[in-house]
Amino acid sequence: MTDAETSALRSVVRAPAAGAAVTTAVGLGLFDFGFRDGPAEDALLQHPLGVAVLPDGSVAIADTYNGAVRRRSPADRTVTTLARDLAEPSVVLVDGDSLIVVESAAHRLVRLSMPAGARVDAGAHRVRRARTDLAPGPLDLRIAFTPPTGQHLDTRFGDPTSLTIAASPPSLLRSGAGTATGLERTVELGAGEGVLQVSVAAAA
């Protein structure tokens, strides 16, 4: 399965006695992304969405923001590139000896022959934000949002906005974590260093 927000490929193994075991096959972290093939522990994706199992047991990955279809081989634990220059591929499907790829930004399906793959290293990127010093205790968050020109918020079913707040490590937030409607919230910060993650969604 893909974990698009962290640009990762993960596997889930059922273990009823202790819950599911989740492991990371490709991906380094929330703020790391790029276009790099090679050993799976060093390879990088950018917002992957769809996966499909190829006839040889490897996994094809719709690497959406890199405009590519990638392949992760469990045999030698490497990542290669099967196709490039696609318009935000979001779904891949194996059909005989070819791949059907959804190019979401082009509103079309394309059929690709099953290529052997090539190695790509287009670099790595890490999102870095300026450090902000905040004292432990309550913090009022107010998000200003203006819809794009020609659009308006859809209020037919209530408040069309939502705010998701999380922290890494989780102990950085004493209260206020989670998703709720509205663009204002008071959270309580704990002591220590970490990353406060604030995500906004709006229906327009």
Summary of the structure (lengths in Angstrom):
residues: 204
radius of gyration: 20.2
end to end distance: 29.8
largest distance: 59.1
contacts: 556
relative contact order: 0.13
helix: 4%
strand: 52%
